[in-house]
Amino acid sequence: MSPALVLSIIALLSGFGLRYWINRRKFYRRSPTGAEVFSSYEKSVFISFLERMGKWTAYVLIVLGLLFFWSHSRQKKEKDKEVQIEVQNPK
């Protein structure tokens, strides 16, 4: 396995995992009426800020994972093309 593929898998899993974890926490923090419940205003502001930053981090990880995967596919195509040229034109 190439390093780009490994980094792609790690970044994608981390990004989707982080989004899942944040959304799950948000879901379980809701009351029966659907409103989020916090013990204090400060906690509400702090947690909302951290979750917003966490979601942006997850988006960045997902985009990086896709870019690494794209890079891996481009490297594989170039390598396959080189092998095909060597087979057609042996020295």
Distance bins in CASP14 RR format, pairs under 12 A and 6 or more apart:
PFRMAT RR
TARGET T0000
AUTHOR 0000-0000-0000
RMODE 2
METHOD distances of the structure
MODEL  1
1 7 0 0 0 0 0 1 0 0 0 0 0
1 8 0 0 0 0 0 1 0 0 0 0 0
1 9 0 0 0 0 1 0 0 0 0 0 0
1 10 0 0 0 0 0 1 0 0 0 0 0
1 72 0 0 0 0 1 0 0 0 0 0 0
1 76 0 0 0 0 0 1 0 0 0 0 0
2 8 0 0 0 0 1 0 0 0 0 0 0
2 9 0 0 0 0 0 1 0 0 0 0 0
2 68 0 0 0 0 1 0 0 0 0 0 0
2 69 0 0 0 0 0 1 0 0 0 0 0
2 71 0 0 0 0 1 0 0 0 0 0 0
2 72 1 0 1 0 0 0 0 0 0 0 0
2 73 0 0 0 0 0 1 0 0 0 0 0
2 74 0 0 0 0 0 1 0 0 0 0 0
2 75 1 0 0 1 0 0 0 0 0 0 0
2 76 1 0 0 1 0 0 0 0 0 0 0
2 78 0 0 0 0 0 1 0 0 0 0 0
2 79 0 0 0 0 1 0 0 0 0 0 0
3 9 0 0 0 0 0 1 0 0 0 0 0
3 10 0 0 0 0 0 1 0 0 0 0 0
3 68 0 0 0 0 1 0 0 0 0 0 0
3 71 0 0 0 0 1 0 0 0 0 0 0
3 72 0 0 0 0 1 0 0 0 0 0 0
3 75 0 0 0 0 1 0 0 0 0 0 0
4 10 0 0 0 0 0 1 0 0 0 0 0
4 11 0 0 0 0 0 1 0 0 0 0 0
4 64 0 0 0 0 0 1 0 0 0 0 0
4 65 0 0 0 0 1 0 0 0 0 0 0
4 66 0 0 0 0 0 1 0 0 0 0 0
4 67 0 0 0 0 1 0 0 0 0 0 0
4 68 1 0 1 0 0 0 0 0 0 0 0
4 69 1 0 0 1 0 0 0 0 0 0 0
4 70 0 0 0 0 1 0 0 0 0 0 0
4 71 1 0 1 0 0 0 0 0 0 0 0
4 72 1 1 0 0 0 0 0 0 0 0 0
4 73 0 0 0 0 1 0 0 0 0 0 0
4 74 0 0 0 0 1 0 0 0 0 0 0
4 75 1 0 0 1 0 0 0 0 0 0 0
4 76 0 0 0 0 1 0 0 0 0 0 0
4 79 0 0 0 0 0 1 0 0 0 0 0
5 11 0 0 0 0 0 1 0 0 0 0 0
5 12 0 0 0 0 0 1 0 0 0 0 0
5 65 0 0 0 0 0 1 0 0 0 0 0
5 68 1 0 0 1 0 0 0 0 0 0 0
5 69 1 0 0 1 0 0 0 0 0 0 0
5 70 0 0 0 0 0 1 0 0 0 0 0
5 71 0 0 0 0 1 0 0 0 0 0 0
5 72 1 0 1 0 0 0 0 0 0 0 0
5 73 0 0 0 0 1 0 0 0 0 0 0
5 74 0 0 0 0 0 1 0 0 0 0 0
5 75 0 0 0 0 1 0 0 0 0 0 0
5 76 0 0 0 0 1 0 0 0 0 0 0
6 12 0 0 0 0 0 1 0 0 0 0 0
6 13 0 0 0 0 0 1 0 0 0 0 0
6 65 0 0 0 0 0 1 0 0 0 0 0
6 68 0 0 0 0 1 0 0 0 0 0 0
6 69 0 0 0 0 0 1 0 0 0 0 0
6 71 0 0 0 0 0 1 0 0 0 0 0
6 72 0 0 0 0 1 0 0 0 0 0 0
7 13 0 0 0 0 0 1 0 0 0 0 0
7 14 0 0 0 0 0 1 0 0 0 0 0
7 61 0 0 0 0 0 1 0 0 0 0 0
7 64 1 0 0 1 0 0 0 0 0 0 0
7 65 1 0 0 1 0 0 0 0 0 0 0
7 66 0 0 0 0 0 1 0 0 0 0 0
7 67 0 0 0 0 1 0 0 0 0 0 0
7 68 1 0 1 0 0 0 0 0 0 0 0
7 69 0 0 0 0 1 0 0 0 0 0 0
7 70 0 0 0 0 0 1 0 0 0 0 0
7 71 0 0 0 0 1 0 0 0 0 0 0
7 72 0 0 0 0 1 0 0 0 0 0 0
8 14 0 0 0 0 0 1 0 0 0 0 0
8 15 0 0 0 0 0 1 0 0 0 0 0
8 61 0 0 0 0 0 1 0 0 0 0 0
8 62 0 0 0 0 0 1 0 0 0 0 0
8 63 0 0 0 0 0 1 0 0 0 0 0
8 64 0 0 0 0 1 0 0 0 0 0 0
8 65 1 0 1 0 0 0 0 0 0 0 0
8 66 1 0 0 1 0 0 0 0 0 0 0
8 67 0 0 0 0 1 0 0 0 0 0 0
8 68 1 1 0 0 0 0 0 0 0 0 0
8 69 1 1 0 0 0 0 0 0 0 0 0
8 70 0 0 0 0 1 0 0 0 0 0 0
8 71 1 0 0 1 0 0 0 0 0 0 0
8 72 1 0 0 1 0 0 0 0 0 0 0
8 73 0 0 0 0 1 0 0 0 0 0 0
8 75 0 0 0 0 0 1 0 0 0 0 0
9 15 0 0 0 0 0 1 0 0 0 0 0
9 16 0 0 0 0 0 1 0 0 0 0 0
9 61 0 0 0 0 0 1 0 0 0 0 0
9 64 0 0 0 0 0 1 0 0 0 0 0
9 65 0 0 0 0 1 0 0 0 0 0 0
9 66 0 0 0 0 0 1 0 0 0 0 0
9 68 0 0 0 0 1 0 0 0 0 0 0
9 69 0 0 0 0 1 0 0 0 0 0 0
9 72 0 0 0 0 1 0 0 0 0 0 0
10 16 0 0 0 0 0 1 0 0 0 0 0
10 17 0 0 0 0 0 1 0 0 0 0 0
10 61 0 0 0 0 1 0 0 0 0 0 0
10 62 0 0 0 0 0 1 0 0 0 0 0
10 64 0 0 0 0 1 0 0 0 0 0 0
10 65 0 0 0 0 1 0 0 0 0 0 0
10 68 0 0 0 0 1 0 0 0 0 0 0
10 69 0 0 0 0 0 1 0 0 0 0 0
11 17 0 0 0 0 0 1 0 0 0 0 0
11 18 0 0 0 0 0 1 0 0 0 0 0
11 57 0 0 0 0 0 1 0 0 0 0 0
11 58 0 0 0 0 0 1 0 0 0 0 0
11 59 0 0 0 0 0 1 0 0 0 0 0
11 60 0 0 0 0 1 0 0 0 0 0 0
11 61 1 0 1 0 0 0 0 0 0 0 0
11 62 1 0 0 1 0 0 0 0 0 0 0
11 63 0 0 0 0 1 0 0 0 0 0 0
11 64 1 0 1 0 0 0 0 0 0 0 0
11 65 1 1 0 0 0 0 0 0 0 0 0
11 66 0 0 0 0 1 0 0 0 0 0 0
11 67 0 0 0 0 1 0 0 0 0 0 0
11 68 1 0 0 1 0 0 0 0 0 0 0
11 69 0 0 0 0 1 0 0 0 0 0 0
11 71 0 0 0 0 0 1 0 0 0 0 0
11 72 0 0 0 0 0 1 0 0 0 0 0
12 18 0 0 0 0 0 1 0 0 0 0 0
12 19 0 0 0 0 0 1 0 0 0 0 0
12 58 0 0 0 0 0 1 0 0 0 0 0
12 59 0 0 0 0 0 1 0 0 0 0 0
12 60 0 0 0 0 0 1 0 0 0 0 0
12 61 1 0 0 1 0 0 0 0 0 0 0
12 62 1 0 0 1 0 0 0 0 0 0 0
12 63 0 0 0 0 1 0 0 0 0 0 0
12 64 0 0 0 0 1 0 0 0 0 0 0
12 65 1 0 1 0 0 0 0 0 0 0 0
12 66 1 0 0 1 0 0 0 0 0 0 0
12 67 0 0 0 0 0 1 0 0 0 0 0
12 68 0 0 0 0 1 0 0 0 0 0 0
12 69 1 0 0 1 0 0 0 0 0 0 0
12 72 0 0 0 0 0 1 0 0 0 0 0
13 19 0 0 0 0 0 1 0 0 0 0 0
13 20 0 0 0 0 0 1 0 0 0 0 0
13 21 0 0 0 0 0 1 0 0 0 0 0
13 58 0 0 0 0 0 1 0 0 0 0 0
13 61 0 0 0 0 1 0 0 0 0 0 0
13 62 0 0 0 0 1 0 0 0 0 0 0
13 64 0 0 0 0 0 1 0 0 0 0 0
13 65 0 0 0 0 1 0 0 0 0 0 0
14 20 0 0 0 0 0 1 0 0 0 0 0
14 21 0 0 0 0 0 1 0 0 0 0 0
14 54 0 0 0 0 0 1 0 0 0 0 0
14 57 0 0 0 0 1 0 0 0 0 0 0
14 58 1 0 0 1 0 0 0 0 0 0 0
14 59 0 0 0 0 0 1 0 0 0 0 0
14 60 0 0 0 0 0 1 0 0 0 0 0
14 61 1 0 1 0 0 0 0 0 0 0 0
14 62 0 0 0 0 1 0 0 0 0 0 0
14 64 0 0 0 0 1 0 0 0 0 0 0
14 65 0 0 0 0 1 0 0 0 0 0 0
14 68 0 0 0 0 0 1 0 0 0 0 0
15 21 0 0 0 0 1 0 0 0 0 0 0
15 22 0 0 0 0 0 1 0 0 0 0 0
15 23 0 0 0 0 0 1 0 0 0 0 0
15 54 0 0 0 0 1 0 0 0 0 0 0
15 55 0 0 0 0 1 0 0 0 0 0 0
15 56 0 0 0 0 0 1 0 0 0 0 0
15 57 1 0 0 1 0 0 0 0 0 0 0
15 58 1 0 1 0 0 0 0 0 0 0 0
15 59 1 0 0 1 0 0 0 0 0 0 0
15 60 0 0 0 0 1 0 0 0 0 0 0
15 61 1 1 0 0 0 0 0 0 0 0 0
15 62 1 0 1 0 0 0 0 0 0 0 0
15 63 0 0 0 0 1 0 0 0 0 0 0
15 64 0 0 0 0 1 0 0 0 0 0 0
15 65 0 0 0 0 1 0 0 0 0 0 0
15 66 0 0 0 0 0 1 0 0 0 0 0
16 22 0 0 0 0 0 1 0 0 0 0 0
16 23 0 0 0 0 0 1 0 0 0 0 0
16 55 0 0 0 0 0 1 0 0 0 0 0
16 58 1 0 0 1 0 0 0 0 0 0 0
16 59 0 0 0 0 0 1 0 0 0 0 0
16 61 0 0 0 0 1 0 0 0 0 0 0
16 62 1 0 0 1 0 0 0 0 0 0 0
16 65 0 0 0 0 0 1 0 0 0 0 0
16 66 0 0 0 0 0 1 0 0 0 0 0
17 23 0 0 0 0 1 0 0 0 0 0 0
17 24 0 0 0 0 1 0 0 0 0 0 0
17 54 0 0 0 0 0 1 0 0 0 0 0
17 55 0 0 0 0 0 1 0 0 0 0 0
17 57 0 0 0 0 0 1 0 0 0 0 0
17 58 1 0 0 1 0 0 0 0 0 0 0
17 61 0 0 0 0 1 0 0 0 0 0 0
17 62 0 0 0 0 1 0 0 0 0 0 0
18 24 0 0 0 0 0 1 0 0 0 0 0
18 25 0 0 0 0 0 1 0 0 0 0 0
18 50 0 0 0 0 0 1 0 0 0 0 0
18 51 0 0 0 0 0 1 0 0 0 0 0
18 53 0 0 0 0 0 1 0 0 0 0 0
18 54 1 0 0 1 0 0 0 0 0 0 0
18 55 1 0 0 1 0 0 0 0 0 0 0
18 56 0 0 0 0 0 1 0 0 0 0 0
18 57 1 0 0 1 0 0 0 0 0 0 0
18 58 1 0 1 0 0 0 0 0 0 0 0
18 59 0 0 0 0 1 0 0 0 0 0 0
18 60 0 0 0 0 0 1 0 0 0 0 0
18 61 1 0 0 1 0 0 0 0 0 0 0
18 62 0 0 0 0 1 0 0 0 0 0 0
19 25 0 0 0 0 0 1 0 0 0 0 0
19 26 0 0 0 0 0 1 0 0 0 0 0
19 51 0 0 0 0 0 1 0 0 0 0 0
19 54 0 0 0 0 1 0 0 0 0 0 0
19 55 1 0 0 1 0 0 0 0 0 0 0
19 56 0 0 0 0 0 1 0 0 0 0 0
19 57 0 0 0 0 1 0 0 0 0 0 0
19 58 1 0 1 0 0 0 0 0 0 0 0
19 59 0 0 0 0 1 0 0 0 0 0 0
19 60 0 0 0 0 0 1 0 0 0 0 0
19 61 0 0 0 0 1 0 0 0 0 0 0
19 62 1 0 0 1 0 0 0 0 0 0 0
20 26 0 0 0 0 0 1 0 0 0 0 0
20 27 0 0 0 0 0 1 0 0 0 0 0
20 54 0 0 0 0 0 1 0 0 0 0 0
20 55 0 0 0 0 0 1 0 0 0 0 0
20 58 0 0 0 0 1 0 0 0 0 0 0
20 62 0 0 0 0 0 1 0 0 0 0 0
21 27 0 0 0 0 0 1 0 0 0 0 0
21 28 0 0 0 0 0 1 0 0 0 0 0
21 50 0 0 0 0 0 1 0 0 0 0 0
21 51 0 0 0 0 1 0 0 0 0 0 0
21 54 0 0 0 0 1 0 0 0 0 0 0
21 55 0 0 0 0 0 1 0 0 0 0 0
21 57 0 0 0 0 0 1 0 0 0 0 0
21 58 0 0 0 0 1 0 0 0 0 0 0
22 28 0 0 0 0 0 1 0 0 0 0 0
22 29 0 0 0 0 0 1 0 0 0 0 0
22 47 0 0 0 0 0 1 0 0 0 0 0
22 48 0 0 0 0 0 1 0 0 0 0 0
22 50 0 0 0 0 1 0 0 0 0 0 0
22 51 1 0 1 0 0 0 0 0 0 0 0
22 52 0 0 0 0 1 0 0 0 0 0 0
22 53 0 0 0 0 0 1 0 0 0 0 0
22 54 1 0 0 1 0 0 0 0 0 0 0
22 55 1 0 0 1 0 0 0 0 0 0 0
22 56 0 0 0 0 0 1 0 0 0 0 0
22 57 0 0 0 0 1 0 0 0 0 0 0
22 58 1 0 0 1 0 0 0 0 0 0 0
22 59 0 0 0 0 0 1 0 0 0 0 0
23 29 0 0 0 0 0 1 0 0 0 0 0
23 30 0 0 0 0 0 1 0 0 0 0 0
23 51 0 0 0 0 1 0 0 0 0 0 0
23 54 0 0 0 0 0 1 0 0 0 0 0
23 55 0 0 0 0 1 0 0 0 0 0 0
23 58 0 0 0 0 1 0 0 0 0 0 0
24 30 0 0 0 0 0 1 0 0 0 0 0
24 51 0 0 0 0 0 1 0 0 0 0 0
25 36 0 0 0 0 0 1 0 0 0 0 0
25 38 0 0 0 0 0 1 0 0 0 0 0
25 47 0 0 0 0 1 0 0 0 0 0 0
25 48 0 0 0 0 0 1 0 0 0 0 0
25 50 0 0 0 0 0 1 0 0 0 0 0
25 51 1 0 0 1 0 0 0 0 0 0 0
25 54 0 0 0 0 0 1 0 0 0 0 0
25 55 0 0 0 0 0 1 0 0 0 0 0
26 34 0 0 0 0 0 1 0 0 0 0 0
26 35 0 0 0 0 0 1 0 0 0 0 0
26 36 1 0 0 1 0 0 0 0 0 0 0
26 37 0 0 0 0 0 1 0 0 0 0 0
26 38 0 0 0 0 0 1 0 0 0 0 0
26 47 0 0 0 0 1 0 0 0 0 0 0
26 48 0 0 0 0 1 0 0 0 0 0 0
26 50 0 0 0 0 0 1 0 0 0 0 0
26 51 1 0 0 1 0 0 0 0 0 0 0
26 52 0 0 0 0 0 1 0 0 0 0 0
26 54 0 0 0 0 0 1 0 0 0 0 0
26 55 0 0 0 0 0 1 0 0 0 0 0
27 34 0 0 0 0 1 0 0 0 0 0 0
27 36 0 0 0 0 1 0 0 0 0 0 0
27 51 0 0 0 0 0 1 0 0 0 0 0
28 34 0 0 0 0 0 1 0 0 0 0 0
28 36 0 0 0 0 0 1 0 0 0 0 0
28 37 0 0 0 0 0 1 0 0 0 0 0
29 35 0 0 0 0 1 0 0 0 0 0 0
29 36 1 0 1 0 0 0 0 0 0 0 0
29 37 1 0 0 1 0 0 0 0 0 0 0
29 38 1 0 0 1 0 0 0 0 0 0 0
29 39 0 0 0 0 0 1 0 0 0 0 0
29 43 0 0 0 0 0 1 0 0 0 0 0
29 44 0 0 0 0 1 0 0 0 0 0 0
29 47 0 0 0 0 1 0 0 0 0 0 0
29 48 0 0 0 0 0 1 0 0 0 0 0
29 51 0 0 0 0 0 1 0 0 0 0 0
30 36 1 0 1 0 0 0 0 0 0 0 0
30 37 1 0 0 1 0 0 0 0 0 0 0
30 38 0 0 0 0 0 1 0 0 0 0 0
31 37 1 0 1 0 0 0 0 0 0 0 0
31 38 0 0 0 0 0 1 0 0 0 0 0
35 44 0 0 0 0 0 1 0 0 0 0 0
36 43 0 0 0 0 0 1 0 0 0 0 0
36 44 1 0 0 1 0 0 0 0 0 0 0
36 47 0 0 0 0 1 0 0 0 0 0 0
36 48 0 0 0 0 1 0 0 0 0 0 0
36 51 0 0 0 0 0 1 0 0 0 0 0
37 43 0 0 0 0 0 1 0 0 0 0 0
37 44 0 0 0 0 1 0 0 0 0 0 0
37 47 0 0 0 0 0 1 0 0 0 0 0
38 44 1 1 0 0 0 0 0 0 0 0 0
38 45 0 0 0 0 1 0 0 0 0 0 0
38 46 0 0 0 0 1 0 0 0 0 0 0
38 47 1 0 0 1 0 0 0 0 0 0 0
38 48 0 0 0 0 1 0 0 0 0 0 0
38 51 0 0 0 0 0 1 0 0 0 0 0
39 46 0 0 0 0 0 1 0 0 0 0 0
39 47 0 0 0 0 0 1 0 0 0 0 0
40 46 0 0 0 0 1 0 0 0 0 0 0
40 47 0 0 0 0 0 1 0 0 0 0 0
41 47 0 0 0 0 0 1 0 0 0 0 0
41 48 0 0 0 0 0 1 0 0 0 0 0
42 48 0 0 0 0 0 1 0 0 0 0 0
42 49 0 0 0 0 0 1 0 0 0 0 0
43 49 0 0 0 0 0 1 0 0 0 0 0
43 50 0 0 0 0 0 1 0 0 0 0 0
43 51 0 0 0 0 0 1 0 0 0 0 0
44 50 0 0 0 0 0 1 0 0 0 0 0
44 51 0 0 0 0 0 1 0 0 0 0 0
45 51 0 0 0 0 0 1 0 0 0 0 0
45 52 0 0 0 0 0 1 0 0 0 0 0
46 52 0 0 0 0 0 1 0 0 0 0 0
46 53 0 0 0 0 0 1 0 0 0 0 0
47 53 0 0 0 0 0 1 0 0 0 0 0
47 54 0 0 0 0 0 1 0 0 0 0 0
48 54 0 0 0 0 0 1 0 0 0 0 0
48 55 0 0 0 0 0 1 0 0 0 0 0
49 55 0 0 0 0 0 1 0 0 0 0 0
49 56 0 0 0 0 0 1 0 0 0 0 0
50 56 0 0 0 0 0 1 0 0 0 0 0
50 57 0 0 0 0 0 1 0 0 0 0 0
51 57 0 0 0 0 0 1 0 0 0 0 0
51 58 0 0 0 0 0 1 0 0 0 0 0
52 58 0 0 0 0 0 1 0 0 0 0 0
52 59 0 0 0 0 0 1 0 0 0 0 0
53 59 0 0 0 0 0 1 0 0 0 0 0
53 60 0 0 0 0 0 1 0 0 0 0 0
54 60 0 0 0 0 1 0 0 0 0 0 0
54 61 0 0 0 0 1 0 0 0 0 0 0
54 62 0 0 0 0 0 1 0 0 0 0 0
55 61 0 0 0 0 0 1 0 0 0 0 0
55 62 0 0 0 0 0 1 0 0 0 0 0
56 62 0 0 0 0 0 1 0 0 0 0 0
56 63 0 0 0 0 0 1 0 0 0 0 0
57 63 0 0 0 0 0 1 0 0 0 0 0
57 64 0 0 0 0 0 1 0 0 0 0 0
58 64 0 0 0 0 0 1 0 0 0 0 0
58 65 0 0 0 0 0 1 0 0 0 0 0
59 65 0 0 0 0 0 1 0 0 0 0 0
59 66 0 0 0 0 0 1 0 0 0 0 0
60 66 0 0 0 0 0 1 0 0 0 0 0
60 67 0 0 0 0 0 1 0 0 0 0 0
61 67 0 0 0 0 0 1 0 0 0 0 0
61 68 0 0 0 0 0 1 0 0 0 0 0
62 68 0 0 0 0 0 1 0 0 0 0 0
62 69 0 0 0 0 0 1 0 0 0 0 0
63 69 0 0 0 0 0 1 0 0 0 0 0
63 70 0 0 0 0 0 1 0 0 0 0 0
64 70 0 0 0 0 0 1 0 0 0 0 0
64 71 0 0 0 0 0 1 0 0 0 0 0
65 71 0 0 0 0 1 0 0 0 0 0 0
65 72 0 0 0 0 1 0 0 0 0 0 0
66 72 0 0 0 0 0 1 0 0 0 0 0
66 73 0 0 0 0 0 1 0 0 0 0 0
67 73 0 0 0 0 0 1 0 0 0 0 0
67 74 0 0 0 0 0 1 0 0 0 0 0
68 74 0 0 0 0 0 1 0 0 0 0 0
68 75 0 0 0 0 0 1 0 0 0 0 0
69 75 0 0 0 0 0 1 0 0 0 0 0
69 76 0 0 0 0 0 1 0 0 0 0 0
70 76 0 0 0 0 0 1 0 0 0 0 0
70 77 0 0 0 0 0 1 0 0 0 0 0
71 77 0 0 0 0 0 1 0 0 0 0 0
71 78 0 0 0 0 0 1 0 0 0 0 0
72 78 0 0 0 0 0 1 0 0 0 0 0
72 79 0 0 0 0 0 1 0 0 0 0 0
73 79 0 0 0 0 0 1 0 0 0 0 0
73 80 0 0 0 0 0 1 0 0 0 0 0
74 80 0 0 0 0 0 1 0 0 0 0 0
74 81 0 0 0 0 0 1 0 0 0 0 0
75 81 0 0 0 0 0 1 0 0 0 0 0
75 82 0 0 0 0 0 1 0 0 0 0 0
76 82 0 0 0 0 0 1 0 0 0 0 0
76 83 0 0 0 0 0 1 0 0 0 0 0
77 83 0 0 0 0 0 1 0 0 0 0 0
77 84 0 0 0 0 0 1 0 0 0 0 0
78 84 0 0 0 0 0 1 0 0 0 0 0
78 85 0 0 0 0 0 1 0 0 0 0 0
79 85 0 0 0 0 0 1 0 0 0 0 0
79 86 0 0 0 0 0 1 0 0 0 0 0
80 86 0 0 0 0 0 1 0 0 0 0 0
80 87 0 0 0 0 0 1 0 0 0 0 0
81 87 0 0 0 0 0 1 0 0 0 0 0
81 88 0 0 0 0 0 1 0 0 0 0 0
82 88 0 0 0 0 0 1 0 0 0 0 0
82 89 0 0 0 0 0 1 0 0 0 0 0
83 89 0 0 0 0 0 1 0 0 0 0 0
83 90 0 0 0 0 0 1 0 0 0 0 0
85 91 0 0 0 0 0 1 0 0 0 0 0
END
